[in-house]
């Protein structure tokens, strides 16, 4: 199914509040951010699966960088960057051009492992999770940066 900008606010209830981590301020913030990011990835992955997509990899790391989610959508391999923020705009603002370049590099490495190689149809989605657990997916938002 071709995808346009769509809102998956009904995808899942908001994640539970993270438990208070132990340790100092910076490590506590880092641990809390890691848990929020992981919960956001869980929500987005479940939403793609409910729409008939197949997970291929999570936090796939190549020499160039990391891709949060790699999803099979029919014949298309979808590379998904998941960002959480106060709202979708805040989350989108957290995606920087250097990060997109690393995602593209890692994606090139990943498709090099597939039988179709560089002939594989790909898409680069941004999945934005707001503070209420609403998910907005921007199909191919990272394909042209």
N, C-alpha and C positions, 0 to 999 in steps of 0.2 A: 504494500500500500504506500503510495507516495505520501511524504510527510511535509506538512507546512508547519509554521509556528503553532504549537499547541500547548495547552495548559493541562497538566496532569494533577491539578490540585486535589482531585479526589483519589489519587493513587494510594496513599497510606496516611494514617494519622501521624501527627508530628512525633518525632522520636522522643523517648523519655529524656528528662533532664539528666545530664551526665552526673555521675557520682563525683564528689570532691576528691581530686587527686592529692596525693601526698607530695611533699617537697616544696621547693622555693617557688617564687612568683613566676619566673620565666618558664621553668619546667612544668609548672602547673598549667599555665596557659597553653604551652605546647601540647601537653597531654590532652587537655580539653579540646583543643582545635583538632587534634588527631581523631578523637572519638566522634566529634561532630562531622568531620569529613568522612569517616568510615560509615557512620549512620546515614549520611546523605547518599553515599555510594550504594548502600544496601537498598534504600528507597528507590533510587533511580534504576538499579538493576531489576528489582521486582516489577517496576512499572514497564520496562522494556519486555520482560518475560510475559507479563499479562497481555501484551500486545502481539505475542507470538514470536518474539525474537529469541535467539539462542545466545547465551553467554559463551564467549570463546576464551576470554582471559580477563583477569582483574589485576590491576596494578602491574601491567606488563612492563618490564624494564628492559630496554636495549642500551647500547652504548650512548645513544643520543639523548635519552631521557626516559620518562615514564608516561604511560597512557593509563588513565584511571580505569576505564572499561573498554573492552573490545567485544562487540556484539555482532552476531550474524543476523542480518535482516534479509531473508531470502538469499539471493546471490551477492548481496552487498555486505561488505565488512564495514562496520560503523565504529569509529574511534570516538569515544565520549570523554570529554573533560567535564567533571562534576565540580561545581562550586556552590558553596553555601554562603548566604548573606542575609541581611535584614529583609531584603526583597530581591526580586530577580535582577533589577538594575544594579544593585550593590554587588550581587554575586558576579554579574557579567563584568563589572569594572575590575574585578580581581584577576581577570585573565589578561595577561600581558603578552605583547608580541614575541618576546624572547621565549616565553613558555610555549606559545603556539609553534614556534620554529622547532623546539625540542620535541613536541608532540608529533609534528610532521616527520622529523627524523626517525623517531622511534617507530612510527607507523610504517615508514619505508622499510625498516628492518623487519618488522613483523610480516608485512606482505611478501617479503623476500623468502619467508619460510613456507609460504603457501604454494600449492601446485600451480596456480595461475600466475604467481609472481606479480609483476608490475601491471599485468592485464586485469587484475582483480578490481572490480568496481568497489570504490570506497566512498565514505562520507565522514565528515568530521562534525559531530554534534556538540553543542554546549548544553549541558543539563544544569539548570539553576534551581537551587532549593532554597525557599525562603524560610524565615524563622518559624513559620507555622506548619512547615512540612509540605507546603505546596511545591509542585515541580513544574517548571516551564522548560520545555525542550526547544532549542533553536536548531533545527536540522541544517547541517552543513554550514553553521555559523563560523566555523574555524577553517573552512575549506579554502578561503581566498585571502587569508591574512599572511 
